[in-house]
Amino acid sequence: MYNTLLNLSRNIFFYRELKLLDNFETRIYLMFMHFSIILIIFKKNNVKFNQDLYDGLFHNIENNLRESGLGDVSVNKKMKDFNKLLYDILLKINESNDDKFKISRKLIMRYFLELNDGKFAKLSHFETYFTKFYEFCFELSLDNVLRDAINFKNKYGSTQKKNISFEEKNEKISS
């Protein structure tokens, strides 16, 4: 599961098209947003999520922190912060009270300041991405969600050739 979430968070769409910062923190935020959507899907289907998968995700993150040279005290503090971060995202990502999914703009803006360009084009594309991710995963069988979620990446940008950026599209529309 960690590798799937990591690959989804590395989708070039986020960095090339939306101009998000390409750093560890951004990837963690993106991983937790994808993971939260998967958890929401399990909950809506009344299926308990496997605790071992959750633990494995955090174990892999902890190992990455240790490999980057952080000591025990720093790693423990960061892991506690990441746990709080995941729950903040999980509890606030979906603004819809029914079976639909509506991502919270307020939550997005808290973690992705780069999307506040005044025009909301990037924010809108970000919202569309995660709404489509939710719809894609919701259609998968629960047995395959974790394995097949990676296929969404292939449908939404990273392995497709770059035809034109959002900025170029907006320039053509306005001219």
PLY file of the C-alpha trace (Angstrom):
ply
format ascii 1.0
element vertex 175
property float x
property float y
property float z
element edge 174
property int vertex1
property int vertex2
end_header
0.00 0.00 0.00
2.82 2.40 0.83
4.30 2.04 -2.65
0.92 2.66 -4.29
0.35 5.81 -2.25
3.91 6.96 -2.89
3.51 6.48 -6.64
0.20 8.36 -6.63
1.84 11.21 -4.71
4.64 11.38 -7.30
2.24 11.91 -10.19
3.92 14.50 -12.38
0.54 16.24 -12.74
0.93 17.69 -9.24
4.37 19.13 -9.90
4.34 20.04 -13.57
0.75 21.18 -14.01
-0.21 22.43 -10.56
3.30 23.56 -9.61
3.20 22.01 -6.13
6.51 21.96 -4.30
8.28 18.67 -4.95
9.36 17.78 -1.44
8.79 15.21 1.30
6.09 17.26 3.01
3.99 17.65 -0.16
4.25 13.94 -0.89
3.09 13.11 2.65
0.08 15.43 2.25
-0.79 13.84 -1.10
-0.31 10.31 0.24
-2.61 11.07 3.17
-5.25 12.59 0.90
-5.27 9.50 -1.32
-5.25 7.23 1.73
-8.11 9.16 3.36
-10.25 8.71 0.26
-9.56 4.98 0.29
-10.50 4.81 3.98
-13.73 6.71 3.27
-14.62 4.21 0.56
-14.09 1.31 2.95
-16.24 3.00 5.58
-19.06 3.72 3.11
-19.05 0.04 2.23
-19.13 -0.95 5.92
-15.82 -2.78 5.64
-13.16 -2.53 8.33
-9.78 -1.45 6.99
-6.89 -3.79 7.78
-4.89 -2.37 10.71
-1.72 -4.07 9.46
-1.86 -1.99 6.25
-2.26 1.20 8.28
0.65 0.20 10.51
2.74 -0.69 7.46
2.19 2.76 5.97
3.48 4.47 9.09
6.33 1.98 9.47
7.54 2.81 5.94
7.31 6.54 6.61
9.27 6.06 9.84
11.96 4.10 8.01
12.28 6.88 5.42
12.75 9.45 8.18
15.43 7.33 9.83
17.20 6.78 6.50
17.24 10.54 5.97
19.34 10.84 9.13
16.81 11.91 11.75
17.38 10.64 15.29
14.94 8.80 17.53
13.52 11.89 19.24
12.94 13.72 15.96
11.43 10.66 14.29
9.06 10.04 17.19
7.90 13.65 17.17
7.39 13.65 13.40
5.47 10.37 13.50
3.15 11.79 16.14
2.65 14.88 13.97
1.99 12.74 10.88
-0.62 10.71 12.74
-2.42 13.94 13.72
-2.09 15.19 10.14
-3.67 12.05 8.71
-6.63 12.32 11.06
-7.04 16.02 10.31
-7.22 15.23 6.59
-9.39 12.15 7.07
-11.97 13.96 9.19
-12.16 17.09 7.01
-11.53 16.00 3.41
-15.15 15.21 2.51
-17.66 18.05 2.95
-20.58 16.02 1.63
-23.11 14.60 4.08
-24.54 12.10 1.63
-23.00 9.35 -0.51
-21.27 11.82 -2.80
-17.77 13.16 -2.37
-16.97 16.87 -2.23
-13.43 17.74 -1.29
-12.97 20.56 1.20
-11.40 23.67 -0.34
-10.53 24.92 3.12
-8.53 21.76 3.79
-6.79 21.96 0.41
-5.80 25.57 0.98
-4.41 24.73 4.43
-1.92 22.24 3.02
-1.35 23.45 -0.55
-0.81 27.20 -0.54
0.59 27.06 -4.09
-2.94 26.43 -5.38
-4.08 29.89 -4.29
-3.26 31.71 -7.51
-6.27 34.04 -7.32
-7.83 32.45 -10.40
-8.69 29.14 -8.73
-7.80 27.22 -11.93
-5.18 25.10 -10.19
-7.46 24.55 -7.20
-10.25 23.45 -9.52
-7.96 20.95 -11.28
-6.81 19.63 -7.91
-10.42 19.18 -6.80
-11.28 17.43 -10.06
-8.33 15.06 -9.69
-9.39 13.92 -6.22
-13.09 13.72 -7.10
-12.19 11.52 -10.08
-9.86 9.47 -7.87
-12.74 8.88 -5.44
-15.08 7.87 -8.27
-12.43 5.59 -9.82
-11.70 3.82 -6.53
-15.36 3.60 -5.54
-16.03 1.55 -8.68
-13.30 -0.97 -7.82
-14.02 -4.03 -5.74
-12.82 -3.51 -2.19
-10.48 -6.48 -2.54
-8.68 -4.65 -5.35
-8.81 -0.99 -4.29
-5.31 -0.92 -2.85
-3.78 -2.84 -5.72
-5.66 -1.12 -8.56
-5.68 2.48 -7.28
-2.31 2.88 -8.98
-4.07 2.52 -12.34
-5.71 5.88 -11.75
-2.30 7.49 -12.07
-2.02 6.08 -15.55
-5.39 7.53 -16.51
-4.78 10.96 -15.01
-1.58 12.38 -16.26
1.75 11.04 -15.22
2.32 8.47 -17.93
0.58 10.42 -20.66
2.57 12.73 -22.88
2.33 16.34 -21.89
0.28 18.05 -24.54
-0.30 21.46 -23.03
-0.13 22.92 -19.52
-3.03 24.56 -17.73
-1.27 27.91 -18.02
-0.92 27.47 -21.79
-4.59 26.50 -22.04
-5.63 29.59 -20.09
-3.43 31.80 -22.29
-5.01 30.40 -25.45
-8.52 30.87 -24.06
-7.87 34.47 -23.03
-6.23 35.44 -26.34
0 1
1 2
2 3
3 4
4 5
5 6
6 7
7 8
8 9
9 10
10 11
11 12
12 13
13 14
14 15
15 16
16 17
17 18
18 19
19 20
20 21
21 22
22 23
23 24
24 25
25 26
26 27
27 28
28 29
29 30
30 31
31 32
32 33
33 34
34 35
35 36
36 37
37 38
38 39
39 40
40 41
41 42
42 43
43 44
44 45
45 46
46 47
47 48
48 49
49 50
50 51
51 52
52 53
53 54
54 55
55 56
56 57
57 58
58 59
59 60
60 61
61 62
62 63
63 64
64 65
65 66
66 67
67 68
68 69
69 70
70 71
71 72
72 73
73 74
74 75
75 76
76 77
77 78
78 79
79 80
80 81
81 82
82 83
83 84
84 85
85 86
86 87
87 88
88 89
89 90
90 91
91 92
92 93
93 94
94 95
95 96
96 97
97 98
98 99
99 100
100 101
101 102
102 103
103 104
104 105
105 106
106 107
107 108
108 109
109 110
110 111
111 112
112 113
113 114
114 115
115 116
116 117
117 118
118 119
119 120
120 121
121 122
122 123
123 124
124 125
125 126
126 127
127 128
128 129
129 130
130 131
131 132
132 133
133 134
134 135
135 136
136 137
137 138
138 139
139 140
140 141
141 142
142 143
143 144
144 145
145 146
146 147
147 148
148 149
149 150
150 151
151 152
152 153
153 154
154 155
155 156
156 157
157 158
158 159
159 160
160 161
161 162
162 163
163 164
164 165
165 166
166 167
167 168
168 169
169 170
170 171
171 172
172 173
173 174
